[in-house]
Amino acid sequence: MQPNLKQLHQSAIHSLNQGKIEQAHKALVELVTLKPDFADGYFLLAMVNLTVGQIHKAIKLIEKALTLGQSIEYTAQLAKCYALIGELQKAKNTALSVSLKQITKSLDADTLGVALTQAGIHKQALNYFECAIKLANAANKAQPQFYYNYGVSAKFLGLFDKAQHAFEHAIALDPLHHQSHFTLSDLTKVSVQNNHIERLKNVFEQVTHPDAKLHIGHALAKEYQDLGEFSEAFNALEQGKVAKRAVQPFDHKSSTELFEHIKRLSEQHKQARVQGNPTAEPIFVLGMPRSGTTLVERILSSHSDVQSAGELQDFGLSVKNLSQTKTHHVLDTQTLSKAYELDFNQLGSTYLNATRVITGSHKHFVDKLPFNFFYIDLITKALPNAKIICMLRDPMDTCIGNYRQLFTINNPYYAYSLDLLDTAKFYSRFYKLMQHFSALHSNIKLLKYEELVAQPEQKIKELVNCCNLEWQEQCIDFHLNTAPVSTASKVQVRQPLNNQAIGRWKAFKPHTDEIKDYFFKQNISFE
């Protein structure tokens, strides 16, 4: 390479590593202009675009780089990018095109594992994470994140002992690794004699980033709750959420507008004659998070004709991609308005095809993304024969469950959970919209969590019948289902039905008084 080109290349790498995106971009543009066949120039340009959220452009640049030179690093990052935009079949195929014996760099193995995890391919992901750990250890460069990623995959697969050891390894390497602290506490049931509370309190004082405070606050709350110290648990949550709420406050105005817009659109188009995809394959299980959606998914996927597809983003992404709106969010009023102009058969088919990375082996699959409730009216038009099960749970238990849950960091749709009253206001909007949709559409089944727990056999038979499935006894024994679980209910759904979570909010009195008064004023009943 010519001296000037080599200098530009090194300068771009240095700038990218220092977070100086504009400088890196300038050097790389000059580099590929001078040498249009330089593969690494295009790859590094892709990393610049990935850093600023231009994922589609990053994909094009990596694909270009791969036409000029083969590289496992390029392939790993391409798989990761495909997963980020929901192209899960491409993510899976790209990642698995690299065999374990080909990999020589630990970061490449870890990146491929992450791509497979995002595609829901947890068993294969575990092998790549193991490879990453072995390569890093062999080079005396052990990384806590590699152990953490391995632990998360092991947890999804129900390998809880392996997960626990992995998280402890990560903490040994980095005592302030907040993700491992949280996931370890979330995974294990502690006791007075065996807990991490003092360690967590020390870590909470040392970390400064809002995300780290949030993780450690949730970890402390979980362990205090295990010990029956509910007031301490609530205080830990409040303290942990303060910094994050300051930088990511919930936008009530936009939320209210979105719910009202959805209702208005459904009323405007209720007489419209549309033709969707006639498949009866999908079963949508939706509702507020922490309302029993995973439980119902496990019951249904215990049936031999039904497979679990997990929490698919595909319907919302299909709406966004076909609507071709230029707004920054997948879900917004402009995109929803445009969606009603779509060919609904095309929308249904696009969604179905997008799921094929993990569906198609059974007559039916369950998509249990809770927030699909925003799309109910569009689902009924695009997939008129799909079944929709909406879970309803006591509002007080739902709100305290959401407040106690550490959701995906930096996802704006979960920002309501950083404040308990915000959570109650969001629930109220959800509840009223579901009552509206239930009156508007005949293919929606509202299922109360408390009734399912109180009358399991009767309600499970009704549920199976609603989905036009023949009765199978294993639906009662859903807790024996060995399929991976990637949600917060990973432990609960491996146990028989019980009423332990009913009325849990009462343990947090008087911290729940404000939302109790709010629900009274909203005329929303609770137990």
C-alpha positions as CSV (number, residue, x, y, z in Angstrom):
1,M,0.0,0.0,0.0
2,Q,1.2,3.5,-0.8
3,P,2.5,5.5,2.2
4,N,-0.4,8.0,1.8
5,L,-3.0,5.3,1.6
6,K,-1.5,3.5,4.6
7,Q,-1.5,6.7,6.6
8,L,-5.2,7.4,5.7
9,H,-6.1,3.8,6.7
10,Q,-4.3,4.1,10.1
11,S,-5.7,7.5,10.7
12,A,-9.3,6.3,10.0
13,I,-8.8,3.3,12.4
14,H,-7.5,5.6,15.1
15,S,-10.3,8.1,14.7
16,L,-12.9,5.4,14.8
17,N,-11.5,3.9,17.9
18,Q,-11.5,7.3,19.5
19,G,-15.1,7.9,18.6
20,K,-14.1,10.7,16.2
21,I,-16.7,9.7,13.6
22,E,-16.4,12.7,11.3
23,Q,-12.7,12.5,11.0
24,A,-12.8,8.8,10.3
25,H,-15.5,9.3,7.7
26,K,-13.4,12.0,5.9
27,A,-10.3,9.8,5.8
28,L,-12.2,6.8,4.6
29,V,-13.9,8.6,1.8
30,E,-10.6,9.9,0.6
31,L,-9.1,6.4,0.9
32,V,-11.7,4.6,-1.2
33,T,-11.6,7.4,-3.7
34,L,-7.8,6.9,-4.1
35,K,-8.1,3.1,-4.0
36,P,-11.6,2.0,-5.1
37,D,-10.7,-1.7,-4.7
38,F,-9.6,-1.5,-1.0
39,A,-11.9,-3.8,0.9
40,D,-11.1,-2.6,4.4
41,G,-11.9,1.0,3.4
42,Y,-15.5,0.0,2.6
43,F,-15.7,-2.1,5.8
44,L,-14.5,0.7,8.0
45,L,-17.0,3.0,6.3
46,A,-19.6,0.5,7.2
47,M,-18.5,0.6,10.9
48,V,-18.8,4.4,10.7
49,N,-22.4,4.1,9.4
50,L,-23.2,1.4,12.0
51,T,-22.0,3.7,14.7
52,V,-24.5,6.5,13.7
53,G,-27.4,4.1,13.1
54,Q,-27.3,3.9,9.3
55,I,-27.5,0.1,9.4
56,H,-28.9,-0.4,5.8
57,K,-26.0,1.6,4.4
58,A,-23.6,-0.3,6.6
59,I,-24.9,-3.6,5.1
60,K,-24.3,-2.3,1.5
61,L,-20.8,-1.3,2.4
62,I,-19.9,-4.6,4.0
63,E,-21.4,-6.5,1.0
64,K,-19.2,-4.4,-1.2
65,A,-16.1,-5.1,1.0
66,L,-16.8,-8.8,0.7
67,T,-16.8,-8.7,-3.1
68,L,-13.2,-7.3,-2.8
69,G,-11.9,-9.6,-0.1
70,Q,-13.1,-12.4,2.2
71,S,-12.9,-11.8,5.9
72,I,-14.5,-13.5,8.9
73,E,-14.7,-10.1,10.6
74,Y,-16.6,-8.7,7.7
75,T,-19.0,-11.7,7.7
76,A,-19.5,-11.5,11.4
77,Q,-20.5,-7.8,11.3
78,L,-22.7,-8.4,8.3
79,A,-24.6,-11.1,10.2
80,K,-25.0,-8.8,13.2
81,C,-26.3,-6.0,10.9
82,Y,-28.8,-8.3,9.3
83,A,-30.1,-9.3,12.8
84,L,-30.4,-5.6,13.8
85,I,-32.8,-4.9,10.9
86,G,-34.8,-8.0,11.4
87,E,-33.5,-10.0,8.4
88,L,-33.1,-13.0,10.6
89,Q,-32.9,-15.6,7.9
90,K,-30.0,-13.7,6.3
91,A,-28.4,-13.3,9.8
92,K,-28.6,-17.0,10.5
93,N,-27.3,-18.1,7.1
94,T,-24.5,-15.6,7.2
95,A,-23.4,-16.4,10.7
96,L,-23.5,-20.2,10.1
97,S,-21.5,-19.8,6.9
98,V,-18.5,-19.4,9.2
99,S,-17.5,-22.7,10.9
100,L,-16.0,-22.7,14.3
101,K,-12.7,-24.2,13.1
102,Q,-12.2,-21.2,10.8
103,I,-12.3,-18.6,13.5
104,T,-9.1,-17.3,15.0
105,K,-10.2,-14.1,16.7
106,S,-12.3,-14.2,19.8
107,L,-14.3,-11.0,18.9
108,D,-15.4,-12.6,15.6
109,A,-16.7,-15.6,17.4
110,D,-18.6,-13.4,19.9
111,T,-20.1,-11.3,17.2
112,L,-21.4,-14.3,15.3
113,G,-22.8,-15.6,18.6
114,V,-24.6,-12.3,19.2
115,A,-26.1,-12.4,15.6
116,L,-27.4,-15.9,16.2
117,T,-28.8,-15.0,19.6
118,Q,-30.7,-12.1,18.0
119,A,-32.0,-14.5,15.4
120,G,-33.3,-16.8,18.2
121,I,-30.7,-19.5,17.4
122,H,-29.6,-20.0,21.0
123,K,-28.1,-23.5,20.8
124,Q,-25.7,-22.7,18.0
125,A,-24.9,-19.3,19.6
126,L,-23.7,-21.0,22.7
127,N,-21.0,-22.8,20.6
128,Y,-19.7,-19.5,19.2
129,F,-19.6,-17.9,22.7
130,E,-17.6,-20.9,24.0
131,C,-15.2,-20.4,21.1
132,A,-14.8,-16.7,21.9
133,I,-14.0,-17.5,25.5
134,K,-11.5,-20.2,24.6
135,L,-9.7,-18.0,22.1
136,A,-9.6,-15.1,24.5
137,N,-8.3,-17.2,27.4
138,A,-5.6,-18.8,25.2
139,A,-4.4,-15.3,24.3
140,N,-4.5,-14.2,28.0
141,K,-7.2,-11.6,27.0
142,A,-10.2,-12.9,28.9
143,Q,-13.2,-10.6,28.4
144,P,-16.2,-10.3,30.8
145,Q,-18.6,-9.5,28.0
146,F,-17.8,-12.9,26.4
147,Y,-18.7,-14.7,29.6
148,Y,-21.8,-12.5,30.0
149,N,-23.0,-13.3,26.4
150,Y,-22.4,-17.0,27.0
151,G,-24.4,-16.8,30.3
152,V,-27.3,-15.1,28.6
153,S,-27.6,-17.9,26.0
154,A,-27.2,-20.6,28.7
155,K,-30.0,-18.9,30.6
156,F,-32.3,-18.9,27.6
157,L,-31.7,-22.6,27.2
158,G,-32.5,-23.3,30.9
159,L,-28.8,-24.1,31.7
160,F,-29.0,-22.1,34.9
161,D,-25.9,-23.5,36.6
162,K,-23.7,-22.8,33.6
163,A,-25.2,-19.3,33.3
164,Q,-24.5,-18.6,37.0
165,H,-20.9,-19.6,36.7
166,A,-20.5,-17.5,33.5
167,F,-21.8,-14.4,35.2
168,E,-19.5,-14.9,38.2
169,H,-16.6,-15.3,35.8
170,A,-17.5,-12.0,34.2
171,I,-17.7,-10.2,37.6
172,A,-14.3,-11.7,38.7
173,L,-12.8,-10.1,35.6
174,D,-14.7,-6.8,36.0
175,P,-16.2,-6.2,39.5
176,L,-18.4,-3.4,38.1
177,H,-19.8,-5.4,35.2
178,H,-23.4,-4.2,35.9
179,Q,-25.1,-6.5,33.3
180,S,-23.7,-9.6,35.0
181,H,-24.6,-8.4,38.5
182,F,-28.2,-7.9,37.4
183,T,-28.6,-11.1,35.5
184,L,-27.0,-13.1,38.2
185,S,-29.4,-11.7,40.8
186,D,-32.4,-12.1,38.4
187,L,-31.4,-15.8,37.9
188,T,-30.9,-16.9,41.5
189,K,-33.1,-17.1,44.6
190,V,-31.1,-15.6,47.4
191,S,-31.4,-16.2,51.2
192,V,-30.3,-14.3,54.3
193,Q,-27.2,-16.6,54.5
194,N,-26.4,-16.4,50.8
195,N,-26.9,-13.1,48.9
196,H,-25.0,-10.4,47.1
197,I,-26.6,-7.4,48.8
198,E,-23.4,-5.9,50.3
199,R,-21.5,-6.4,47.1
200,L,-24.3,-4.8,45.1
201,K,-24.5,-1.8,47.4
202,N,-20.8,-1.2,47.0
203,V,-21.1,-1.5,43.3
204,F,-24.0,1.0,43.2
205,E,-21.9,3.6,45.0
206,Q,-19.0,3.1,42.5
207,V,-20.9,3.1,39.1
208,T,-21.9,6.5,37.6
209,H,-23.6,5.7,34.3
210,P,-27.4,5.8,34.3
211,D,-27.6,2.3,32.7
212,A,-25.3,0.9,35.4
213,K,-27.3,2.5,38.2
214,L,-30.4,1.1,36.7
215,H,-29.0,-2.5,36.5
216,I,-27.7,-2.5,40.0
217,G,-30.8,-0.9,41.4
218,H,-32.9,-3.7,39.9
219,A,-30.5,-6.3,41.1
220,L,-30.7,-5.0,44.7
221,A,-34.5,-4.9,44.4
222,K,-34.7,-8.5,43.3
223,E,-32.6,-9.7,46.2
224,Y,-34.4,-7.6,48.8
225,Q,-37.6,-9.0,47.5
226,D,-36.3,-12.6,47.8
227,L,-35.7,-11.7,51.5
228,G,-39.2,-10.3,52.0
229,E,-37.9,-6.7,52.4
230,F,-40.3,-5.1,50.0
231,S,-39.9,-1.5,51.1
232,E,-36.2,-1.8,50.7
233,A,-36.8,-3.3,47.3
234,F,-39.0,-0.5,46.1
235,N,-36.5,2.1,47.4
236,A,-33.7,0.4,45.5
237,L,-35.8,0.6,42.3
238,E,-36.5,4.3,42.8
239,Q,-32.9,5.1,43.4
240,G,-31.8,3.0,40.5
241,K,-34.2,4.6,38.0
242,V,-33.6,8.3,38.9
243,A,-30.6,8.9,36.7
244,K,-32.1,7.0,33.7
245,R,-35.5,8.9,34.0
246,A,-33.6,12.2,33.9
247,V,-32.1,11.4,30.5
248,Q,-35.0,9.4,29.1
249,P,-38.3,10.8,30.5
250,F,-41.5,9.3,29.2
251,D,-43.3,11.4,26.5
252,H,-46.9,11.3,27.7
253,K,-48.0,13.7,25.0
254,S,-46.8,11.5,22.1
255,S,-48.1,8.4,23.9
256,T,-51.6,9.8,24.2
257,E,-51.6,11.0,20.6
258,L,-50.5,7.5,19.4
259,F,-53.2,5.6,21.3
260,E,-55.9,8.1,20.1
261,H,-54.6,8.0,16.6
262,I,-54.8,4.2,16.5
263,K,-58.4,4.2,17.8
264,R,-59.4,6.9,15.3
265,L,-57.8,5.0,12.3
266,S,-59.6,1.8,13.3
267,E,-63.0,3.6,13.4
268,Q,-62.3,5.4,10.0
269,H,-61.5,2.1,8.3
270,K,-63.8,-0.4,10.0
271,Q,-66.1,-0.6,6.9
272,A,-63.2,-0.9,4.4
273,R,-63.2,-4.0,2.2
274,V,-59.7,-5.4,2.1
275,Q,-58.2,-8.7,1.2
276,G,-55.4,-10.0,3.4
277,N,-53.3,-13.2,3.4
278,P,-55.7,-16.0,4.2
279,T,-53.2,-18.1,6.2
280,A,-54.3,-19.3,9.6
281,E,-50.7,-20.0,10.7
282,P,-50.0,-17.1,13.1
283,I,-51.3,-16.9,16.6
284,F,-50.6,-13.5,18.2
285,V,-50.3,-13.5,22.0
286,L,-50.1,-9.9,23.1
287,G,-50.9,-7.5,26.0
288,M,-48.9,-5.5,28.5
289,P,-45.5,-7.0,29.4
290,R,-45.6,-9.1,32.6
291,S,-49.3,-10.0,32.1
292,G,-48.9,-13.7,31.3
293,T,-48.1,-13.7,27.5
294,T,-45.1,-16.0,28.0
295,L,-47.3,-18.4,30.0
296,V,-49.9,-18.6,27.2
297,E,-47.2,-19.0,24.6
298,R,-45.8,-22.0,26.5
299,I,-49.3,-23.6,26.8
300,L,-50.0,-23.2,23.1
301,S,-46.5,-24.3,21.9
302,S,-46.8,-27.5,24.0
303,H,-49.3,-28.5,21.3
304,S,-47.7,-30.7,18.5
305,D,-49.1,-28.4,15.8
306,V,-47.8,-25.2,17.3
307,Q,-44.2,-23.8,17.6
308,S,-43.0,-20.8,19.6
309,A,-41.5,-18.1,17.5
310,G,-40.7,-15.8,20.4
311,E,-41.1,-12.0,20.4
312,L,-41.0,-11.2,16.7
313,Q,-40.5,-7.7,15.5
314,D,-41.6,-8.6,12.0
315,F,-45.1,-7.2,11.8
316,G,-44.1,-3.7,12.9
317,L,-41.0,-3.8,10.6
318,S,-43.1,-5.0,7.7
319,V,-45.5,-2.1,8.3
320,K,-42.7,0.3,8.4
321,N,-40.8,-1.0,5.4
322,L,-43.9,-1.2,3.1
323,S,-45.2,2.2,4.3
324,Q,-41.8,3.8,3.3
325,T,-42.1,6.6,5.8
326,K,-38.9,8.5,6.6
327,T,-39.7,9.0,10.3
328,H,-37.1,7.8,12.9
329,H,-39.4,5.4,14.8
330,V,-40.8,2.1,13.6
331,L,-44.1,3.0,15.3
332,D,-45.6,6.5,14.9
333,T,-48.7,8.2,13.7
334,Q,-47.4,8.9,10.2
335,T,-46.4,5.3,9.6
336,L,-49.7,4.0,10.9
337,S,-51.7,6.4,8.7
338,K,-49.7,5.3,5.6
339,A,-50.2,1.7,6.5
340,Y,-53.9,1.8,5.7
341,E,-53.1,2.6,2.1
342,L,-51.1,-0.7,1.7
343,D,-52.0,-3.8,-0.1
344,F,-53.0,-5.9,2.9
345,N,-52.4,-9.2,1.2
346,Q,-48.8,-8.0,0.6
347,L,-48.5,-6.9,4.2
348,G,-49.6,-10.3,5.5
349,S,-47.3,-12.1,3.1
350,T,-44.3,-9.9,3.9
351,Y,-44.8,-10.6,7.6
352,L,-45.1,-14.3,7.0
353,N,-42.0,-14.5,4.8
354,A,-40.0,-12.5,7.4
355,T,-40.7,-15.1,10.1
356,R,-39.4,-18.0,8.1
357,V,-36.0,-18.0,9.8
358,I,-37.8,-19.9,12.6
359,T,-41.3,-20.7,11.4
360,G,-42.8,-23.1,8.8
361,S,-42.1,-26.4,10.5
362,H,-45.6,-26.6,12.2
363,K,-49.1,-25.7,11.2
364,H,-49.1,-22.7,13.5
365,F,-46.6,-20.5,15.3
366,V,-47.0,-18.1,18.2
367,D,-45.7,-14.5,17.9
368,K,-45.8,-13.2,21.5
369,L,-44.4,-9.7,21.1
370,P,-46.5,-7.9,23.7
371,F,-46.6,-4.5,21.9
372,N,-48.2,-6.0,18.9
373,F,-51.4,-4.8,20.5
374,F,-50.7,-1.5,18.8
375,Y,-51.2,-3.3,15.4
376,I,-54.3,-5.3,16.2
377,D,-56.5,-3.5,13.6
378,L,-53.8,-3.9,10.9
379,I,-53.3,-7.5,11.9
380,T,-57.0,-8.3,11.4
381,K,-56.8,-6.8,7.9
382,A,-53.5,-8.3,6.8
383,L,-54.1,-11.7,8.4
384,P,-57.9,-12.1,8.8
385,N,-57.6,-15.8,9.9
386,A,-54.9,-15.3,12.4
387,K,-55.9,-15.7,16.1
388,I,-55.3,-12.9,18.5
389,I,-55.1,-13.6,22.3
390,C,-54.8,-10.5,24.4
391,M,-53.8,-11.0,28.0
392,L,-55.3,-8.9,30.8
393,R,-54.0,-8.9,34.3
394,D,-55.0,-7.0,37.4
395,P,-53.8,-3.4,36.8
396,M,-52.0,-3.1,40.1
397,D,-50.1,-6.3,39.6
398,T,-49.3,-5.4,36.0
399,C,-47.9,-2.0,37.0
400,I,-45.8,-3.2,39.8
401,G,-44.6,-6.1,37.5
402,N,-43.6,-3.6,34.8
403,Y,-41.9,-1.3,37.3
404,R,-39.9,-4.2,38.8
405,Q,-38.9,-5.3,35.3
406,L,-35.6,-4.2,33.7
407,F,-36.6,-3.9,30.0
408,T,-34.5,-3.3,27.0
409,I,-32.2,-0.4,27.7
410,N,-32.8,2.7,25.6
411,N,-36.0,1.4,23.9
412,P,-38.3,4.4,24.1
413,Y,-41.4,2.2,24.2
414,Y,-40.4,1.0,27.7
415,A,-39.6,4.5,29.2
416,Y,-43.0,4.4,31.0
417,S,-41.6,1.8,33.4
418,L,-39.1,4.2,34.9
419,D,-41.9,5.7,37.0
420,L,-44.8,3.9,38.7
421,L,-47.4,6.5,37.9
422,D,-46.2,6.7,34.3
423,T,-46.7,3.0,34.1
424,A,-50.3,3.3,35.5
425,K,-51.1,6.0,32.9
426,F,-49.7,3.8,30.1
427,Y,-51.8,0.8,31.4
428,S,-54.9,2.9,31.3
429,R,-54.4,3.8,27.7
430,F,-53.7,0.2,26.8
431,Y,-56.8,-1.1,28.7
432,K,-59.2,1.3,27.0
433,L,-57.8,0.5,23.6
434,M,-58.2,-3.2,24.2
435,Q,-61.9,-2.7,25.2
436,H,-62.3,-0.7,21.9
437,F,-60.7,-3.5,19.8
438,S,-62.6,-6.2,21.5
439,A,-65.9,-4.5,20.6
440,L,-64.7,-3.9,17.0
441,H,-63.3,-7.3,16.1
442,S,-64.6,-10.8,16.6
443,N,-61.3,-12.7,16.3
444,I,-59.8,-11.3,19.5
445,K,-59.9,-13.3,22.7
446,L,-59.4,-11.3,26.0
447,L,-58.0,-13.7,28.6
448,K,-57.6,-12.8,32.2
449,Y,-54.5,-14.0,33.9
450,E,-56.2,-14.5,37.2
451,E,-59.0,-16.7,35.7
452,L,-56.3,-18.8,33.9
453,V,-54.6,-19.5,37.2
454,A,-57.8,-20.1,39.1
455,Q,-59.4,-22.5,36.5
456,P,-56.4,-23.8,34.5
457,E,-57.9,-26.9,32.8
458,Q,-61.1,-25.1,31.8
459,K,-59.3,-21.9,30.5
460,I,-56.6,-23.9,28.7
461,K,-59.2,-26.0,26.9
462,E,-61.0,-22.8,25.9
463,L,-57.8,-21.3,24.7
464,V,-56.9,-24.4,22.6
465,N,-60.4,-24.5,21.2
466,C,-60.3,-20.8,20.3
467,C,-57.2,-21.4,18.2
468,N,-59.0,-24.2,16.4
469,L,-56.6,-26.9,17.7
470,E,-57.5,-30.4,18.7
471,W,-57.2,-31.0,22.5
472,Q,-53.8,-32.5,23.7
473,E,-53.1,-33.2,27.3
474,Q,-49.5,-31.8,27.1
475,C,-51.0,-28.3,27.0
476,I,-51.9,-28.7,30.7
477,D,-48.3,-29.9,31.4
478,F,-46.8,-26.8,29.6
479,H,-44.1,-26.5,32.4
480,L,-42.5,-29.7,31.0
481,N,-41.9,-27.9,27.7
482,T,-38.1,-27.7,27.2
483,A,-38.0,-25.0,24.5
484,P,-35.7,-22.0,25.2
485,V,-37.3,-19.0,27.0
486,S,-35.9,-15.5,26.3
487,T,-38.1,-13.4,28.5
488,A,-38.3,-12.4,32.1
489,S,-40.6,-15.4,32.8
490,K,-37.8,-17.9,32.1
491,V,-38.1,-19.5,35.6
492,Q,-41.9,-19.2,36.2
493,V,-43.0,-21.0,33.0
494,R,-40.9,-24.0,33.9
495,Q,-43.2,-24.5,37.0
496,P,-46.8,-25.6,37.2
497,L,-49.5,-22.9,37.3
498,N,-49.7,-21.2,40.8
499,N,-51.2,-18.1,42.3
500,Q,-48.0,-16.8,43.9
501,A,-47.9,-13.7,41.7
502,I,-51.5,-12.7,42.2
503,G,-51.9,-9.7,44.6
504,R,-48.1,-9.2,44.7
505,W,-48.6,-5.4,44.5
506,K,-50.0,-5.4,48.1
507,A,-46.5,-6.3,49.5
508,F,-45.3,-2.9,48.2
509,K,-47.8,-0.8,50.2
510,P,-47.8,2.2,50.8
511,H,-45.6,2.9,47.7
512,T,-48.6,1.8,45.5
513,D,-51.1,4.3,47.0
514,E,-50.7,6.9,44.3
515,I,-51.5,4.5,41.4
516,K,-54.4,3.0,43.4
517,D,-56.0,6.4,43.6
518,Y,-55.3,7.0,39.9
519,F,-57.1,3.8,38.9
520,F,-60.1,4.7,41.1
521,K,-60.3,8.0,39.2
522,Q,-60.0,6.2,35.8
523,N,-62.8,3.8,36.9
524,I,-60.5,0.8,36.3
525,S,-61.1,-2.0,38.8
526,F,-58.5,-4.1,40.6
527,E,-58.4,-6.7,43.3
